[in-house]
Amino acid sequence: MTDYRYNIYSIWLKERYGEKVYKIPINIPVTCPNRDGTRGSGGCVYCGAKGGGNETLSDQLSVSEQLEKNIAYIGKRYHAKKFIAYFQSFSNTYCEFSDFKKWILAALRPDVVEISVSTRPDCITDEQLYFLETVKAEQGVEVTIELGLQSANEETLKIIKRGHTLADYEQAIDRIKAAGLLTCTHMILDLPWDSEADVISGAKLLSRKKTDFVKCHSLYIEKDTLLEQWYQDRKLTLLPKDDYITRGILFLEYLDPKIVVQRLIGRVPKEDSVITNWNTSWWKIKDELDARMEQENNYQGRKFSGKNKKR
């Protein structure tokens, strides 16, 4: 840890790569086993038509074209020289291996220092992991697999129609780490079916499994989702913003201080959502959370104990 209240991703990147590094989103033509009938249909209750890639370029552009276009813009605007190729939308391992290999190789270029692949815990093959392990060794690039988990409560996973179990997550992260790759876990901290005890359980689970990174966000409501129907039919009540901040601090306090926090709150574009972050800017909420941590002397890992690990 540093003198900061939590382990900040931008600082980790600068220490790891020697300068600022920017993520470049890549959109490839894949779907999800929770959409096509393999595990479920319609996707998770909160998942919109773009599958998390609300601000990506069209998947009709090749991987190299998307990188070239986005790097030219980001590089000029921020004077950036190093980048992470981030396969973002839907489940990016849910495809034929030949396509997966082609897309990953197309993302390799001298200014790309890392490949990040977002997917589900239940759709990663040994063949893909071996290939990524080889890419890391032979090309000298870091590789991170981002896993959507969202909750440590099995019943909540069923309600939000995740289509996988906690065991699926635990087995996936073990396999990824065995391949020598980094892991990032996505969590929603204010699911109304979760209690504060569930949030603590989530922090303990991620700590026990030694995820390298975590991404957190609130339960925002995208258009044309089952969650929107529940919200409009008054079957769903969102937690207040203060509850999110309270849960965020609680989550951090029980989280292993070695885990790097990539994000404390996310966002979705206004045009794609019914309500996002209580109609408040994400950075204002983050500032409120930071201010409370400072005022109350909270910090990541304050209540973490290695004794919480399962033997």
C-alpha positions in Angstrom: 0.0 0.0 0.0 0.9 3.6 -0.4 -0.1 6.6 1.6 -3.4 6.6 -0.2 -6.6 5.2 1.4 -6.8 2.4 -1.2 -4.6 0.8 -3.8 -5.1 3.0 -6.9 -4.8 1.5 -10.4 -3.3 4.5 -12.1 -0.5 4.5 -9.6 0.0 0.7 -10.0 0.2 1.2 -13.8 2.8 3.9 -13.5 4.9 1.8 -11.2 4.6 -1.2 -13.4 5.2 0.4 -16.8 7.1 3.5 -15.9 4.5 6.0 -17.2 0.8 6.5 -17.8 -0.9 3.7 -19.6 -4.4 4.0 -21.2 -6.9 1.2 -21.9 -8.2 1.0 -25.5 -11.6 -0.7 -25.8 -12.0 -3.3 -28.5 -15.3 -4.6 -29.7 -15.4 -8.1 -31.4 -18.4 -9.9 -32.8 -19.2 -12.2 -29.9 -22.2 -12.9 -27.7 -22.7 -14.7 -24.4 -23.8 -18.2 -23.3 -26.3 -16.4 -21.1 -27.9 -14.9 -24.2 -27.9 -17.5 -26.9 -29.7 -20.3 -24.9 -26.6 -22.2 -23.8 -26.9 -21.0 -20.2 -29.8 -18.7 -20.5 -31.6 -16.2 -22.8 -31.7 -12.5 -22.7 -28.6 -12.1 -20.6 -28.2 -10.9 -17.0 -31.1 -8.7 -15.9 -29.0 -5.5 -16.1 -27.1 -6.2 -19.4 -28.0 -3.9 -22.2 -27.8 -4.5 -26.0 -24.2 -3.5 -26.2 -23.0 -5.9 -23.5 -21.0 -3.4 -21.5 -19.3 -1.9 -24.5 -21.4 1.3 -24.6 -18.6 3.5 -25.8 -16.7 1.2 -28.1 -16.3 1.4 -31.9 -18.3 -0.9 -34.2 -17.3 -4.6 -34.2 -17.4 -4.3 -38.0 -14.0 -2.6 -37.8 -11.1 -5.0 -37.4 -9.2 -5.2 -34.2 -6.2 -3.4 -35.7 -8.5 -0.7 -37.2 -10.1 0.0 -33.8 -6.7 0.1 -32.1 -5.3 2.4 -34.7 -8.2 4.8 -34.5 -8.5 5.0 -30.7 -4.7 5.1 -30.1 -4.4 8.0 -32.5 -7.0 9.9 -30.6 -5.9 9.0 -27.0 -2.2 9.3 -27.8 -2.6 12.8 -29.2 -5.0 14.0 -26.5 -3.1 12.7 -23.5 0.4 12.3 -25.0 0.2 8.6 -24.2 2.7 6.1 -25.5 1.7 2.9 -23.9 -1.7 1.1 -24.0 -3.7 -1.8 -22.9 -5.8 -3.6 -25.6 -9.1 -4.2 -23.7 -11.5 -6.8 -25.2 -14.6 -5.4 -23.5 -18.0 -6.2 -24.8 -19.9 -9.4 -23.9 -18.0 -12.6 -23.2 -14.7 -12.4 -25.2 -13.7 -16.0 -24.8 -17.1 -17.2 -26.1 -16.0 -17.9 -29.7 -14.1 -20.4 -31.9 -10.5 -20.7 -30.8 -9.3 -19.8 -34.3 -11.1 -16.5 -34.1 -9.9 -15.8 -30.5 -6.3 -16.5 -31.5 -6.7 -14.2 -34.6 -8.1 -11.3 -32.6 -5.5 -11.5 -29.8 -2.6 -11.6 -32.2 -4.1 -8.6 -34.1 -3.9 -6.6 -30.9 -0.1 -7.1 -30.5 1.9 -4.0 -31.5 4.9 -2.3 -30.0 2.9 0.3 -27.9 0.5 -2.3 -26.5 2.0 -3.5 -23.1 -1.0 -5.6 -22.0 -3.9 -7.6 -23.2 -7.1 -7.5 -21.1 -9.9 -9.9 -21.9 -13.3 -9.6 -20.2 -15.5 -12.7 -19.9 -17.5 -15.0 -17.7 -16.2 -17.5 -15.2 -17.9 -20.4 -17.0 -16.6 -19.9 -20.5 -12.8 -20.1 -20.5 -11.1 -23.1 -22.2 -7.7 -24.6 -21.3 -6.7 -24.1 -25.0 -7.3 -20.3 -24.6 -5.4 -20.1 -21.3 -2.4 -22.0 -22.8 -2.4 -19.7 -25.8 -2.5 -16.6 -23.6 0.2 -18.0 -21.4 2.3 -18.5 -24.6 1.6 -15.0 -25.8 2.7 -13.5 -22.5 6.0 -15.5 -22.5 6.9 -15.0 -26.2 5.6 -11.5 -26.8 6.6 -10.0 -23.4 3.1 -8.5 -22.8 1.1 -8.8 -19.6 -2.3 -10.6 -19.8 -5.3 -10.0 -17.6 -8.6 -11.9 -17.6 -11.5 -9.9 -16.2 -14.3 -12.0 -14.6 -17.8 -10.8 -14.0 -18.9 -12.0 -10.6 -21.1 -9.1 -9.2 -22.2 -10.8 -6.0 -20.9 -13.4 -3.5 -24.5 -14.4 -2.7 -25.7 -17.5 -4.6 -29.3 -16.5 -4.4 -28.6 -13.1 -5.8 -26.7 -14.6 -8.7 -29.9 -16.5 -9.5 -32.1 -13.4 -9.2 -29.9 -11.4 -11.5 -29.7 -14.4 -13.9 -26.0 -14.7 -14.0 -26.2 -18.4 -15.0 -23.1 -19.4 -13.1 -22.2 -20.2 -9.5 -19.6 -19.1 -7.0 -17.8 -22.4 -7.6 -17.5 -21.5 -11.3 -15.8 -18.3 -10.3 -13.4 -19.9 -7.8 -12.4 -22.6 -10.3 -11.9 -20.1 -13.1 -9.7 -17.8 -11.1 -7.6 -20.8 -9.9 -7.1 -21.9 -13.5 -6.2 -18.4 -14.7 -3.6 -18.0 -11.9 -2.2 -21.4 -12.7 -1.5 -20.1 -16.2 0.4 -17.2 -14.7 -2.1 -14.6 -15.8 -3.5 -11.7 -13.9 -7.1 -11.5 -12.8 -9.7 -8.7 -12.3 -13.1 -9.3 -10.7 -16.2 -7.2 -11.3 -18.6 -6.5 -8.4 -21.9 -4.6 -8.0 -21.9 -3.2 -4.5 -25.5 -2.1 -4.1 -27.6 -5.0 -5.3 -30.8 -4.7 -3.3 -30.9 -8.4 -2.7 -27.5 -8.3 -1.0 -26.9 -7.2 2.6 -23.9 -5.5 4.0 -22.8 -8.9 5.2 -22.8 -10.1 1.5 -20.6 -7.2 0.6 -18.2 -8.2 3.3 -18.3 -11.8 2.1 -17.5 -10.6 -1.4 -14.4 -8.8 -0.2 -13.3 -11.8 1.8 -13.9 -14.1 -1.3 -11.8 -11.9 -3.6 -9.1 -11.6 -1.0 -9.0 -15.4 -0.4 -8.8 -16.1 -4.2 -6.1 -13.4 -4.6 -7.7 -11.5 -7.5 -5.1 -9.0 -8.6 -7.6 -6.2 -9.4 -11.2 -5.3 -8.7 -13.8 -3.2 -10.5 -16.8 -2.0 -8.6 -20.0 -0.2 -9.8 -23.5 0.6 -8.8 -26.6 -1.0 -10.1 -27.5 1.4 -12.9 -30.5 0.7 -15.2 -29.9 0.4 -18.9 -32.7 0.8 -21.4 -34.4 -2.3 -22.8 -33.4 -4.6 -20.0 -35.4 -6.8 -17.7 -34.1 -4.6 -14.9 -35.8 -1.6 -16.5 -39.1 -3.5 -16.6 -38.8 -4.3 -12.9 -38.0 -0.7 -12.2 -40.9 0.7 -14.2 -43.2 -1.9 -12.6 -42.0 -0.9 -9.2 -40.7 -4.4 -8.5 -37.3 -2.9 -7.8 -36.1 -0.2 -5.4 -32.6 1.1 -5.9 -30.5 1.7 -2.8 -29.7 5.4 -1.9 -26.4 6.9 -2.9 -25.2 7.1 0.7 -25.7 3.3 1.0 -23.5 2.7 -2.0 -20.8 4.8 -0.4 -21.2 3.0 2.9 -20.9 -0.4 1.2 -18.0 0.8 -0.9 -16.0 1.7 2.2 -17.1 -1.5 3.9 -15.9 -3.6 0.9 -12.6 -1.8 0.9 -12.0 -2.3 4.6 -12.3 -6.1 4.3 -10.4 -6.3 1.0 -6.7 -7.4 1.0 -4.7 -4.2 0.7 -2.6 -5.9 -2.0 -5.5 -6.0 -4.4 -5.5 -3.0 -6.8 -8.7 -1.1 -7.2 -9.3 -0.4 -10.9 -12.6 1.3 -10.4 -14.8 2.3 -7.4 -17.8 3.3 -9.5 -18.6 3.0 -13.1 -21.0 4.7 -15.5 -23.1 4.2 -18.6 -23.9 6.9 -21.1 -27.0 8.9 -20.5 -28.5 8.0 -23.8 -28.3 4.3 -23.0 -29.7 4.4 -19.4 -32.9 5.1 -17.5 -30.9 6.1 -14.4 -27.2 5.9 -13.7 -25.5 6.7 -10.3 -28.5 8.6 -9.0 -28.2 11.1 -11.9 -24.9 12.2 -10.3 -21.5 12.4 -11.9 -19.4 9.3 -11.0 -16.5 11.5 -9.9 -18.6 13.4 -7.4 -19.6 10.1 -5.8 -16.0 9.0 -5.8 -15.0 12.3 -4.2 -17.7 11.8 -1.5 -16.4 8.3 -0.8 -12.8 9.5 -0.6 -13.9 12.4 1.8 -15.7 10.0 4.1 -12.8 7.6 4.2 -10.5 10.5 5.1 -12.9 11.9 7.7 -13.5 8.5 9.4 -10.0 7.3 8.9 -11.0 4.3 6.8 -8.6 2.5 4.5 -8.4 -0.6 2.4 -7.6 -3.7 4.4 -8.4 -2.1 7.8 -10.5 -5.1 8.8 -8.7 -7.6 6.5 -7.1 -10.6 8.2 -5.3 -13.5 6.6 -7.1 -15.6 9.1 -10.2 -15.2 6.9 -8.7 -17.4 4.3 -9.9 -21.0 3.9 -7.2 -23.5 4.5 
